[in-house]
Amino acid sequence: MSRIAVICGTGMATFVENLASDKKSIISTFIAESYWGDVPISAISLDLGKIFVIDRHHSSDENRTPPHEIEHRANVHAVTSCQPELIISVNSVGSMTELLPPGSVGVSSDVLDLSIKPWTFHDNNAVHVDRTSPFDVKASAICEQVISEVQGSFTSSIIVAQCVGPQFETTAEIDALEMLGAHVVGMTLGPEQRLIAEKEIPHISLVCSSNWAAGRNPKNPNARIDHELVNEEASQMVTTISACILALLERLT
């Protein structure tokens, strides 16, 4: 029986319920303890296997942890403790390309993370991990096929630029990131990919194009980016994300 772990955030408030829409499913919750903090996990038991879901922005109160304050080590430690065969990051991103307009889902092929803050589980001893091919090819291909069927089209080889937030980027920053080869920009994938690479567990990233990046709106380059609208747009892609995960459970068994 397959075990898949998912780290998600913006727009995924109904994600667990959507995955568990099958009447035979069972939802349970528990806390994963770690040196870096406690992490709540939702576990969904299906005939095909188990799915473990973490909200990366979880908080001990009603507030949501902003991206620059997320303790990624706690989150990654928590998902790896579930002993998954695959970890999936679901990332809300701003698009720089008309090939991935808001409302569409893509699969990441690489990460452009030049942020200053290092993320590692190895502070006391130098451990250097290869990241030449950061994402699992087989699992990514399964998701590409599902997305093509659901959306009717698919854009491949998406490079995600990592920015720290919590502010959205300026137009000049987007210009520079595009020149470096990025297609979309987000605030959470970089640290997750680095830490998951250290755990040596297969990893993929599904990106939800939730808004045009600064200066990229074809109708109005000066259009402002509103986080409430970003969250609303991302929530429309829950069904597509769920379809990918269920297909992975079935085909990776």
URPE-V122113 format. One record per run of one state. SS is the DSSP state (a for helix, b for strand, c for the rest). FROM is the first residue (numbers start at 1). TO is the last residue. Records with the same first field share a line. If there is no record, write none. Layout:
BEGIN
SS: FROM-TO  FROM-TO
END
This chain:
BEGIN
c: 1-1  9-14  20-25  33-38  46-48  56-66  70-71  82-85  96-97  101-104  114-136  152-157  163-170  180-183  187-188  200-202  213-226  236-237  252-253
b: 2-8  26-32  39-45  49-55  86-95  105-113  158-162  184-186  203-212
a: 15-19  67-69  72-81  98-100  137-151  171-179  189-199  227-235  238-251
END
